[in-house]
Amino acid sequence: MLAHLRINDVVLIEKLEIEFKSGLCALTGETGAGKSILLDSLGLALGARAETGLIRRGAEQASVSAVFQIPKKHPVRKILKDAEIGIEQDELILRRVVGNNGKSRAFINDQPVSLNLLRSVGQTLVEIHGQFDNHGLLNPQTHRAILDDYAGIGAEIEQKWEAWKAERETLEEMQALVTRARTEEEFLRTALEDLDALEPRTGEEGTLGMLRERLMHREQVLEALNAADQLLNGGDDPVRRAWSLLDRISDKIGADLQKAIDSLDRGMNEIQEASSIIRSLSEDLQEADHDLAAIDERLHALRAQARKHDCLPDELPQIREDLARKLGMIADGQDGLAAQARKVDEARKLYQIEAEKISARRWQAATQLNARVQKELAPLKLEKARFVTSIEKLEEPDWGPHGMDRIAFLVSTNPGTDPGPLHKIASGGEMSRFMLALKVVSAQAGSTHSFIFDEVDTGIGGGTADAVGERLARLAKEKQVLVVTHAPQIAARASHHWVVEKTGDDLVTTTITPLESRVERAEEIARMLSGSTITPEARAAAESLLRTGTE
């Protein structure tokens, strides 16, 4: 629900704040007083196109803030969650600032956002219907959603569509892999044969590199290893001699000497271990099967294959497994493709079953919707009009996440003529009344909680205006309804009433005043009936309308 609107420096409005209420809210005033400016200002906050002509003369920028109360399960919460914007105390603030340089900025709960996000959020909060409205019934893409809301159709079909789509995408990926593998089959086989012949092992390059380094300096390394071995195992072993001397006197000195003896014992063990390693390295270097040329050749072969496959030598075993898998896919590809194709067919069947159920529900709901809307048309001075919901079965290439139907609301305004698209047949005033009839019938459906009707009374009066007012009031029992009107019959039905006026001579400004008392409302309705000179008869008629409106 729209709770508050703050406007600064928009055309004739210097500073204006309005606290809106639930129910039917009427905005009245003389032609040119600025009622349309209020709607243009709200449109800015909802993401409408900004023009520098909206900025008040002498001001650097115009700004509009709209505060909404958001129910717990309103779909706007998901949009905001995806955008990482939080809602505190169920309150949402949309704000737009337009500079005289033509640039505008958008904010949601004081967080800067894109204009597209602001517009997406605004479309879930308010529906504006007027003679030149380009949304709602004028946009055939909204008709399916309106019918589905009325029928209580949720996201079941979308889930089946996404499941079918996922299986199709998997099949397409598998087909692409198999096709690519087939075109590369000769390369794959040759590459696999080369790697099978090479038999690369993980870590082999590092081992061979170390061995090559030793072999390149074999004589120097062997000489050093042998010399070290002789030193460690020579006849003059100071560590062993020291250990022997101390061991003889250990019983004469006591436990304090034992620590030194133990340390020497560990040292002898470490020396023996080092000696064993040195001898092993020496023997390894002296073995005949270590050939430097063979090692160089092996390293060259490993690195050449790594360059061929654009990988590290240690990754060659995994490359070999990948090649074998791709070749296996060629051999077993048809079986895998056939199995995935069966999954696609099964998902398609489940989607089609759900889509046909949805279609049946749409037909049933459309029949009921047509009859109920038709019943509302005659009192709205559309007694010759006919409202028809067209449901066209789509061909499979046109199926989508909302099923296999194309929905369109069609009307004929003259007997004997075939129904056609609303935007081609209905006039602006007729469009608003068609929308009013539709919204009254489907008042409890849909997530939008605020509706604005601008000039819904164009071209009507008397009993028809009263019928429009009665339906607006009926819709307002379920939703918040704001109506800009010149019809006293409609204004008298309102739960809340504001009058828009121009003030000032040199610098004209627009003001808006809430009419709190019955006397104030009666006076404004009397002015609407008789003009600037209010007669006793107009006041009596205003009282009569107010009594009728509150009954």
C-alpha positions, 0 to 999 in steps of 0.5 A: 500500500502507498503510505506516503508521498513526498515531492520537492520542486516538481513543476508547480510543486515546491514541497508537498507531503501526502499521507495516504490511507487504505480504501478508496482515495479521491483526488479532485480539483479544477482542471489544471490544478496539478492533479496530473503532476501528482501522478507524474511525480509518483511515476518518477518514484516508480521508475518512469522516464525523467525529463528536465521539464519536470524540474520546478523553475529555479530549482537545481533538482527535483526529488520524489519519495514514495513509502510503501507498506509491504505485506509479508508474502509480497513478491517484491521481497524476492526481487529485493532479496536477489538485489541484496536490499533489506526491508525493515519493519515492512516499509519500502522507500522508493526515491528518485532525484532528477538534476537539471543536467538531465541525469537522474539517480534512483534509490531503494531504502536509500541504497543506490540502484539501477533504473531497471531495478526501480522500475521492476520493483515499482511495477509490482507495487502500483498499477496506474490506469489512464487514458494514455496508459501503456501498461495493464490491458494495453500490453497483451503480455500481461493478459496471461498473468491476469488470467492465471492470477484469477485462476490461481495458477502458480509456478507448477508449470514453470518447474516442469519447463525448467526440468525439461529445459535442463534435460534438453541442454544436457542432451545438446551438450552430450551431442556436441561432445560426441560430434566433436569427439568423432571429428577428432577421432583420428587425432585421439587414437594417435595421441592415445597410442603415443601416450600408451607407448610412452607410459608416462608416470606422475613425478617421473620428470622430477626423478629423471631430472635429479638423476640426470644432474647426478649423471652429468657430474658422475665422476666428481660426485663419485669421488666425493661420495667415496671420500666421505665414505672413507672418512666415516669408515676409516680406522681412526674413528674419534667418536667410537674411540671416545665412546670406548674410553668413556664406557670403561669409566662409566661405573666410576663416575656415575649417571652424569657421564651416561648422558655423554655416552648416550649422545656418542651412541646416537652419533655413531648410529647417525654416522652409520645411517649417513654412510649407508645412504652415501654407499647407496648413492654411489652404487646407484651411480655406478650401475650400468643401466643408468645411461645419460643419453637414455635419460635425456631422450626420455625427458625430451619425449615427456616434454614433447608430449606435454607441449603437444597437449599443453600441460605439465609432464606430470599431467600426462597420465590424466591426459591419457585417461581423458583421451581414452574416455573420449574415445570410449564416448565415441564407442558408447556414445549412441547408448548414452545419447539414447538414454539421455534422449529418453530422459528428455522425452519423459521430462517433455511428457511431464511438462505437457501433462502439466501444461494441458492441466493448466490449459484446462484450468485457464479455459474454465477460469476464462469462461467464468471471467468472461461472464462476470466481466460482461455483467459489469459492463452494462452499468459502466455505459458499455452495454453494447460491448463484449469481453472475450478471453482468447486462448490460442494453442501454440505450436511446440516451438512456441511453448514456454515456462507458462505453458502452451497457450497464448492469452489475449483479452479481446473486445467488441464495442459494437454489436455484430463486430468481431472482438479484437485487441483492446488497444485497437478497439477501445478508447482511452475512457473505455479502456479504463472502464474495461480495466475497472470491470476486470479488476473488480471481478478479480479483486482478490487475485494478484499481488498488486495492492495499489491501483490508480485510475486517472480520468476513469470518468471521461465521457460519462456522468450521472448513473454511469459515473455512480456505477463507476464509483460503486465499483471503485469502492468495491475494489477498494475493499480488497485493494488501495485505490487512488482515483483522480476524478471530476465526477462528484458521484465518484468522489462521494464514494471515497473513504478519503478525499483530497483537493488539489489547488493552485495558489499564488500569482507570480510564482504559482504553486500546487497544494493538496489539502485533505478534507477531514470533515463531512462539511468540507467534503460536501462543499467540494462535491457541491463545487464539482456539481455547480462550479465556482458559484455553489448553490443551495441546490448543489449543497443538497445534492452533495449531501445526497451523494454523500449519503448514498456513498456511505450506505 
